[in-house]
Amino acid sequence: MTQYLSTFDLFRIGIGPSSSHTVGPMRAGKAFIDRLGQEGILERVRSVTVTLHGSLGATGRGHATDRGVILGLMGESPEAIEPALVPQLMAIVTEGRRLTLGGRHSIEFDSARDIRFENLPLPAHPNALTLRAWASGGEVLSAVTYYSIGGGFITADPEARGQGDRARPPRFFDSGAALLELCRRSGQSIARIMLENELTWNDAGSVRVGLLNIWQVMEECVTRGCSVSGPLPSSGIQRRAPDLMRRLDADTGVAGSLFGSMEWINLFAIAVNEENAAGGRVVTAPTNGAAGIIPAVLHYYVWFVPDATDDGICDFLLTAAAIGTLYKLNASISGAEVGCQGEVGVACSMAAGALAAVLGGTPEQVEHAAEIGMEHNLGLTCDPVGGLVQVPCIERNAIAAVKAVNAAAMALRGDGTHTVSLDAVIHTMRETGADMHSKYKETSLGGLAVRVALC
């Protein structure tokens, strides 16, 4: 099935801590309940069971997968739910041992009994969950296995990796080479190519409003992350962004930091990822584990580039989405599938190319920046300590955001010619992920996850 991906597939508003392990399962839970309603059997359901397979089973507790599924079964969606209400909603389920499916049909539910964590993956994808609805006589009314394939995407068909039911856009591309050829023939930027595709499905005003809304959520996330102190959930690790903000402000603001803009980029990324770790509202960009990189680099553009505009913000996001589309089509953005190179590496590549674009880069320079961003993240493992999106994830976002700015700078100093193409590095990333041992792919069975203990 041909995939026609939108910018708004790569950038989705949701909650932390994980797009594949929290947001995807929440969407799966809601999809299952919607399906039961459409089939007219919701009122016959007396119990629901959930089996989490593979990486969802191995690190689901640390990633709040059980919470995500429960919220989805209640009819909540990651885009609309208010994060502050989540503890209250969960208390109703855990204390009363009852779950109101879709907000209208109450059943008995004990999460300790009705949600099973199984480390063994299913063959099609390492992130899978099976939901079953049972009648009073023990009959299975419905059973569906969903795959959470990264970035909050879910599918019941592992062969369907994206949105295949949309109209074909006029500037469809499925490789970096094809994208550059479109730019050469039309004389247009990558952002303009992506915008023309968006106009297949939405009007120009809606696209602009949607893009600026994504930026607004990113801004709000940084603001919250810089103002909320205290420990992060489960680990007790203290948030660092508020103190770092105070120290940078004390250095006479934006221009006075000892290390210049780099420390501010660190701050922006850390603020977002601490919010994500706390279950706050973030933009999946293109995943939650890498949610701080693109906002940090976009903040760098807005704060440090004198002529930054709303048009530039829109072009940044459109360019980043075009690059992300290539990874989604030709490799993966799932840490459980290809390691953290598919999350932090992809976000770094997207941010690098986008920054090069809004700083005046040619399409060839943009492609070069995106290639640099991934080339130096190849082989990056996903080994979260304690199964939490905290260590090394938070600092890793800051490092990658700075790396993205440097990649853009290097590309803009050249003329766009380079040895390794973006297509080649995407292909290499996919092969590297396939070769990577499963213990380094979001199972917390290897790497830092078994060398470091959280207190």
Phi and psi in degrees as a GROMACS rama.xvg file:
@    title "Ramachandran Plot"
@    xaxis  label "Phi"
@    yaxis  label "Psi"
@TYPE xy
-69.0396  137.822  THR-2
-105.633  129.063  GLN-3
-118.648  99.8574  TYR-4
-94.11  140.552  LEU-5
-100.198  157.385  SER-6
-53.802  -35.1864  THR-7
-81.2445  -1.54826  PHE-8
-83.3149  -35.7548  ASP-9
-80.3189  -29.2726  LEU-10
-117.535  107.459  PHE-11
-126.279  139.381  ARG-12
-83.7199  128.754  ILE-13
-157.48  -156.7  GLY-14
-128.194  161.173  ILE-15
-83.6904  173.449  GLY-16
-99.8709  -7.13675  PRO-17
-142.453  136.308  SER-18
-72.084  -42.8044  SER-19
-80.4109  -30.4574  SER-20
-103.177  -14.4701  HIS-21
-119.397  -57.1433  THR-22
-66.5048  -48.2497  VAL-23
-58.0952  -50.9174  GLY-24
-59.573  -34.4688  PRO-25
-64.0023  -44.2992  MET-26
-63.4322  -36.3136  ARG-27
-65.0758  -43.8698  ALA-28
-60.0449  -44.2107  GLY-29
-67.4758  -40.4855  LYS-30
-61.227  -38.442  ALA-31
-65.6002  -44.1144  PHE-32
-67.3716  -40.7317  ILE-33
-60.4354  -38.3387  ASP-34
-64.6397  -43.6231  ARG-35
-61.553  -38.7287  LEU-36
-66.4587  -42.082  GLY-37
-65.1054  -32.6491  GLN-38
-82.9861  -3.95719  GLU-39
72.4095  24.3907  GLY-40
-118.635  5.80798  ILE-41
-58.627  -41.4432  LEU-42
-70.3094  -15.3745  GLU-43
-86.2741  -10.5874  ARG-44
-72.6614  130.718  VAL-45
-111.333  -20.0218  ARG-46
-157.294  157.214  SER-47
-132.482  135.929  VAL-48
-122.305  150.165  THR-49
-130.084  129.92  VAL-50
-115.797  123.136  THR-51
-99.4765  121.966  LEU-52
-105.142  152.79  HIS-53
61.6016  -128.956  GLY-54
-63.7628  -33.8566  SER-55
-62.7221  -36.3089  LEU-56
-75.1162  -36.4424  GLY-57
-72.1611  -41.1822  ALA-58
-123.348  16.7549  THR-59
-62.9601  -34.5647  GLY-60
-65.9165  -45.0536  ARG-61
-67.7965  -29.1752  GLY-62
-93.4915  5.38083  HIS-63
60.5292  36.7384  ALA-64
-65.2415  -40.6351  THR-65
-61.5087  -42.1979  ASP-66
-62.0357  -43.1871  ARG-67
-60.1114  -45.5159  GLY-68
-62.3051  -44.6599  VAL-69
-60.6073  -45.6535  ILE-70
-61.7422  -40.4053  LEU-71
-63.3505  -41.4577  GLY-72
-63.7647  -26.6988  LEU-73
-76.9557  -8.41215  MET-74
98.1278  6.93511  GLY-75
-82.8331  148.72  GLU-76
-118.864  148.695  SER-77
-62.4839  -29.3702  PRO-78
-71.9325  -34.3105  GLU-79
-101.848  -22.7189  ALA-80
-66.8977  142.785  ILE-81
-90.531  115.419  GLU-82
-54.0527  -33.8924  PRO-83
-65.6015  -21.8309  ALA-84
-88.3055  -10.5132  LEU-85
-58.8257  -46.9623  VAL-86
-58.1423  -37.9776  PRO-87
-67.0427  -43.4772  GLN-88
-63.712  -41.0113  LEU-89
-68.5227  -34.6945  MET-90
-63.2704  -36.2046  ALA-91
-60.0065  -39.9661  ILE-92
-75.5875  -48.0962  VAL-93
-71.7191  -36.8102  THR-94
-81.9326  -39.1469  GLU-95
-90.1011  -10.7521  GLY-96
50.487  40.1372  ARG-97
-136.42  146.784  ARG-98
-130.583  126.919  LEU-99
-95.3945  103.888  THR-100
-67.7931  125.009  LEU-101
60.0611  16.2309  GLY-102
77.6046  10.1293  GLY-103
-141.735  -10.6246  ARG-104
-133.49  112.926  HIS-105
-90.0049  135.207  SER-106
-135.016  162.351  ILE-107
-70.597  140.288  GLU-108
-154.362  123.259  PHE-109
-121.463  108.838  ASP-110
-60.7246  -33.126  SER-111
-65.9357  -29.1264  ALA-112
-94.6198  -37.8488  ARG-113
-96.5493  -6.50087  ASP-114
-118.586  119.337  ILE-115
-108.745  135.4  ARG-116
-103.983  115.018  PHE-117
-122.003  122.766  GLU-118
-72.1305  -20.9886  ASN-119
-71.4513  121.262  LEU-120
-78.1298  156.535  PRO-121
-82.1376  155.778  LEU-122
-61.7667  -33.3315  PRO-123
-72.9126  -33.9187  ALA-124
-166.016  145.502  HIS-125
-70.3454  -15.4864  PRO-126
-109.121  103.931  ASN-127
-142.099  149.718  ALA-128
-143.008  137.447  LEU-129
-111.01  124.372  THR-130
-110.595  134.985  LEU-131
-128.959  135.744  ARG-132
-108.685  130.67  ALA-133
-115.577  142.895  TRP-134
-86.7342  172.547  ALA-135
-63.8701  -27.2347  SER-136
-88.7598  7.66524  GLY-137
90.142  6.1886  GLY-138
-80.3971  138.279  GLU-139
-81.1551  112.722  VAL-140
-77.4562  -35.8033  LEU-141
-160.274  143.891  SER-142
-143.323  126.649  ALA-143
-135.64  135.373  VAL-144
-103.302  123.25  THR-145
-107.43  148.411  TYR-146
-114.53  127.233  TYR-147
-97.1382  99.0947  SER-148
-97.2882  16.6762  ILE-149
107.743  143.213  GLY-150
69.4071  16.0503  GLY-151
85.7807  -3.23581  GLY-152
-69.6062  138.098  PHE-153
-129.378  155.635  ILE-154
-154.408  147.196  THR-155
-91.3661  -6.44702  ALA-156
-120.215  106.347  ASP-157
-62.8025  -15.8167  PRO-158
-81.6294  -18.1181  GLU-159
-93.7209  102.009  ALA-160
-97.9263  5.49369  ARG-161
-167.504  -155.837  GLY-162
-91.4419  103.336  GLN-163
-104.654  2.5107  GLY-164
-106.543  12.9899  ASP-165
-90.0793  161.172  ARG-166
-65.8995  146.473  ALA-167
-67.9221  128.785  ARG-168
-76.1667  157.808  PRO-169
-70.6076  -23.1621  PRO-170
-118.622  45.7159  ARG-171
-62.4545  136.639  PHE-172
-141.515  145.927  PHE-173
-132.219  17.1592  ASP-174
-154.889  160.14  SER-175
-64.4923  -38.0879  GLY-176
-62.6781  -42.4301  ALA-177
-65.2701  -38.271  ALA-178
-64.4747  -45.7213  LEU-179
-63.7061  -36.9882  LEU-180
-65.4119  -39.2198  GLU-181
-60.6319  -41.9028  LEU-182
-64.6649  -42.367  CYS-183
-64.6773  -45.8614  ARG-184
-67.0088  -37.157  ARG-185
-93.3066  -18.8321  SER-186
72.3259  16.5262  GLY-187
-103.277  161.52  GLN-188
-78.7292  166.256  SER-189
-61.6897  -40.2683  ILE-190
-60.638  -40.4044  ALA-191
-69.1125  -37.9144  ARG-192
-60.0981  -45.9504  ILE-193
-65.5762  -38.4053  MET-194
-63.8993  -43.0852  LEU-195
-59.1533  -37.2175  GLU-196
-66.6918  -41.2849  ASN-197
-59.8031  -34.4797  GLU-198
-69.9556  -8.54411  LEU-199
-67.837  -30.0732  THR-200
-115.911  -18.2417  TRP-201
-143.392  155.908  ASN-202
-78.7477  162.362  ASP-203
-59.632  -40.6131  ALA-204
-62.5384  -41.4064  GLY-205
-66.8262  -37.9701  SER-206
-62.9861  -46.9683  VAL-207
-62.7463  -45.2156  ARG-208
-60.4105  -42.428  VAL-209
-63.381  -42.1477  GLY-210
-66.1458  -44.0186  LEU-211
-70.7371  -26.6955  LEU-212
-68.1653  -39.5775  ASN-213
-58.5743  -45.8894  ILE-214
-62.0195  -40.638  TRP-215
-61.5599  -42.4586  GLN-216
-64.9393  -39.0738  VAL-217
-61.8772  -44.1509  MET-218
-60.7358  -46.2629  GLU-219
-63.1502  -35.716  GLU-220
-65.355  -43.6116  CYS-221
-63.2195  -42.2925  VAL-222
-60.7335  -46.3272  THR-223
-63.7359  -44.0586  ARG-224
-62.4414  -27.8381  GLY-225
-87.1141  -4.97102  CYS-226
-117.274  -14.8075  SER-227
-101.599  121.938  VAL-228
-102.913  175.426  SER-229
111.175  -178.616  GLY-230
-79.9741  151.174  PRO-231
-80.7604  153.504  LEU-232
-60.2253  144.828  PRO-233
74.1868  -39.5125  SER-234
-95.3864  -28.9058  SER-235
78.7737  1.03941  GLY-236
-63.754  132.523  ILE-237
-77.3541  139.016  GLN-238
-62.5478  142.183  ARG-239
-109.788  -20.6844  ARG-240
-59.8183  -45.5225  ALA-241
-59.5191  -43.2274  PRO-242
-67.665  -39.8427  ASP-243
-63.3385  -38.5108  LEU-244
-61.4989  -45.5574  MET-245
-61.5315  -41.8819  ARG-246
-65.8598  -41.2838  ARG-247
-67.9847  -40.2723  LEU-248
-61.6632  -36.4407  ASP-249
-66.7249  -23.0138  ALA-250
-85.5454  33.4492  ASP-251
66.4428  32.1059  THR-252
82.321  -153.112  GLY-253
-56.6873  -40.3307  VAL-254
-88.1489  -9.50445  ALA-255
-101.935  1.2075  GLY-256
-63.2283  141.815  SER-257
-54.1523  -40.3878  LEU-258
-103.291  17.1724  PHE-259
67.7028  -146.388  GLY-260
-64.8802  -22.8621  SER-261
-55.6629  -41.736  MET-262
-68.1849  -32.3313  GLU-263
-69.6355  -37.6904  TRP-264
-61.8316  -43.6391  ILE-265
-55.6548  -46.6709  ASN-266
-59.6142  -48.4301  LEU-267
-58.1537  -45.1993  PHE-268
-67.4155  -44.6542  ALA-269
-62.9481  -41.7149  ILE-270
-58.8531  -44.7833  ALA-271
-65.2707  -45.555  VAL-272
-74.5318  -25.3684  ASN-273
-70.922  -37.2547  GLU-274
-62.5044  -42.9749  GLU-275
-60.5889  -45.5031  ASN-276
-61.6183  -28.446  ALA-277
-87.8499  4.04535  ALA-278
81.1545  20.2953  GLY-279
-79.518  -179.734  GLY-280
-82.0577  126.053  ARG-281
-136.878  169.6  VAL-282
-100.369  122.232  VAL-283
-66.6309  115.045  THR-284
-143.942  75.7335  ALA-285
-89.9869  0.30113  PRO-286
-132.123  169.937  THR-287
-76.9205  -35.6093  ASN-288
-62.3002  -23.1368  GLY-289
-115.361  24.3315  ALA-290
-70.2706  -14.1008  ALA-291
-89.4619  -15.7283  GLY-292
-73.0365  -53.9085  ILE-293
-65.3636  -44.0229  ILE-294
-59.1601  -38.4153  PRO-295
-64.7697  -44.2897  ALA-296
-71.2072  -34.88  VAL-297
-68.536  -37.9797  LEU-298
-61.3502  -40.0552  HIS-299
-57.2276  -45.8531  TYR-300
-58.63  -48.7134  TYR-301
-68.2699  -39.7327  VAL-302
-82.4786  -32.5576  TRP-303
-112.788  -13.5191  PHE-304
-96.6052  117.008  VAL-305
-58.576  -36.1352  PRO-306
-102.496  28.8189  ASP-307
-62.7931  138.497  ALA-308
-135.872  169.123  THR-309
-63.0945  -35.9269  ASP-310
-60.7362  -40.2988  ASP-311
-64.2143  -39.2676  GLY-312
-60.8789  -44.983  ILE-313
-63.2827  -43.5288  CYS-314
-63.9119  -37.9061  ASP-315
-58.1322  -50.2525  PHE-316
-68.6616  -38.3113  LEU-317
-65.0264  -42.7923  LEU-318
-64.8434  -44.5556  THR-319
-59.1975  -41.3258  ALA-320
-66.5399  -37.6998  ALA-321
-60.6486  -43.1472  ALA-322
-66.8271  -44.325  ILE-323
-60.6001  -34.217  GLY-324
-58.7916  -39.5583  THR-325
-63.6826  -38.9629  LEU-326
-69.4691  -40.5691  TYR-327
-66.2174  -38.226  LYS-328
-75.755  -36.9493  LEU-329
-111.724  -6.91724  ASN-330
-146.132  -111.878  ALA-331
-166.706  152.401  SER-332
-116.762  24.9711  ILE-333
-106.367  120.545  SER-334
-62.6779  -30.2058  GLY-335
-73.4561  -16.089  ALA-336
-100.658  -40.9509  GLU-337
-130.864  9.64604  VAL-338
83.6438  -177.373  GLY-339
-70.3646  -15.1774  CYS-340
-58.5708  -28.5083  GLN-341
-80.2446  -10.3654  GLY-342
-112.431  -74.1735  GLU-343
-62.5678  -41.8238  VAL-344
-61.8529  -44.1866  GLY-345
-66.7416  -44.0672  VAL-346
-62.3455  -39.0612  ALA-347
-61.9076  -43.6376  CYS-348
-63.4252  -44.7583  SER-349
-62.1091  -44.9736  MET-350
-67.6273  -39.6226  ALA-351
-62.4494  -48.4719  ALA-352
-63.5865  -40.7925  GLY-353
-64.7439  -42.1144  ALA-354
-65.7457  -42.6059  LEU-355
-57.55  -38.0603  ALA-356
-65.3657  -48.7522  ALA-357
-75.9761  -11.2281  VAL-358
-93.7127  11.5774  LEU-359
98.1816  10.4525  GLY-360
-67.9195  149.715  GLY-361
-74.2009  163.932  THR-362
-54.3068  -36.5988  PRO-363
-66.704  -39.1823  GLU-364
-68.335  -36.8304  GLN-365
-62.566  -46.388  VAL-366
-61.0119  -39.033  GLU-367
-64.6837  -44.7407  HIS-368
-60.0585  -43.3752  ALA-369
-63.3556  -38.5154  ALA-370
-65.0005  -43.7942  GLU-371
-60.8246  -41.6493  ILE-372
-58.6355  -36.3455  GLY-373
-87.5384  -39.1067  MET-374
-53.043  -35.3605  GLU-375
-100.232  19.7184  HIS-376
-122.711  2.98662  ASN-377
-58.6094  136.213  LEU-378
84.4259  2.54362  GLY-379
-65.2849  123.854  LEU-380
-87.1028  158.432  THR-381
-111.337  98.7615  CYS-382
-134.357  63.2373  ASP-383
-64.1182  128.867  PRO-384
-69.4865  128.204  VAL-385
70.1363  11.6064  GLY-386
68.5576  19.6637  GLY-387
-108.457  146.37  LEU-388
-85.0664  63.2515  VAL-389
-133.198  -57.5064  GLN-390
-119.485  122.25  VAL-391
-92.7756  13.1154  PRO-392
-60.9384  -43.4085  CYS-393
-64.3506  -53.0303  ILE-394
-64.0713  -34.8905  GLU-395
-61.9905  -35.6878  ARG-396
-64.3139  -41.0697  ASN-397
-63.9991  -45.7738  ALA-398
-60.1576  -43.7212  ILE-399
-69.6239  -32.466  ALA-400
-65.4345  -44.4221  ALA-401
-62.8109  -40.0843  VAL-402
-62.3309  -36.5223  LYS-403
-64.6285  -41.6356  ALA-404
-63.7984  -42.1564  VAL-405
-65.1203  -39.0465  ASN-406
-61.6245  -42.1223  ALA-407
-63.309  -42.2302  ALA-408
-61.0887  -44.444  ALA-409
-63.2683  -43.5375  MET-410
-65.32  -38.9504  ALA-411
-71.1043  -18.7187  LEU-412
-81.832  -8.71003  ARG-413
-108.291  -174.937  GLY-414
-104.775  10.1007  ASP-415
98.776  -12.598  GLY-416
-84.3351  138.575  THR-417
-160.816  168.079  HIS-418
-79.4699  -45.5271  THR-419
-101.292  124.512  VAL-420
-82.0587  161.344  SER-421
-61.1291  -40.1247  LEU-422
-60.8261  -40.4627  ASP-423
-65.4303  -39.8783  ALA-424
-72.6243  -32.745  VAL-425
-66.3658  -43.6928  ILE-426
-60.9779  -41.9452  HIS-427
-65.5092  -40.7607  THR-428
-59.9913  -43.4288  MET-429
-62.1416  -45.0379  ARG-430
-66.658  -39.6029  GLU-431
-62.057  -41.4121  THR-432
-63.4717  -38.5494  GLY-433
-66.1475  -34.086  ALA-434
-79.7162  -19.4006  ASP-435
-68.0308  136.436  MET-436
-64.0184  143.28  HIS-437
-60.278  -25.5436  SER-438
-68.676  -13.4298  LYS-439
-102.129  13.727  TYR-440
-123.899  70.3047  LYS-441
61.4882  35.45  GLU-442
-109.499  -11.5775  THR-443
58.6392  31.0275  SER-444
-105.764  0.472888  LEU-445
-153.763  178.935  GLY-446
65.4764  -143.22  GLY-447
-59.994  -29.3805  LEU-448
-61.0194  -25.3477  ALA-449
-108.157  3.83263  VAL-450
-108.038  -14.6791  ARG-451
-127.202  134.481  VAL-452
-108.721  132.91  ALA-453
-85.8116  135.3  LEU-454
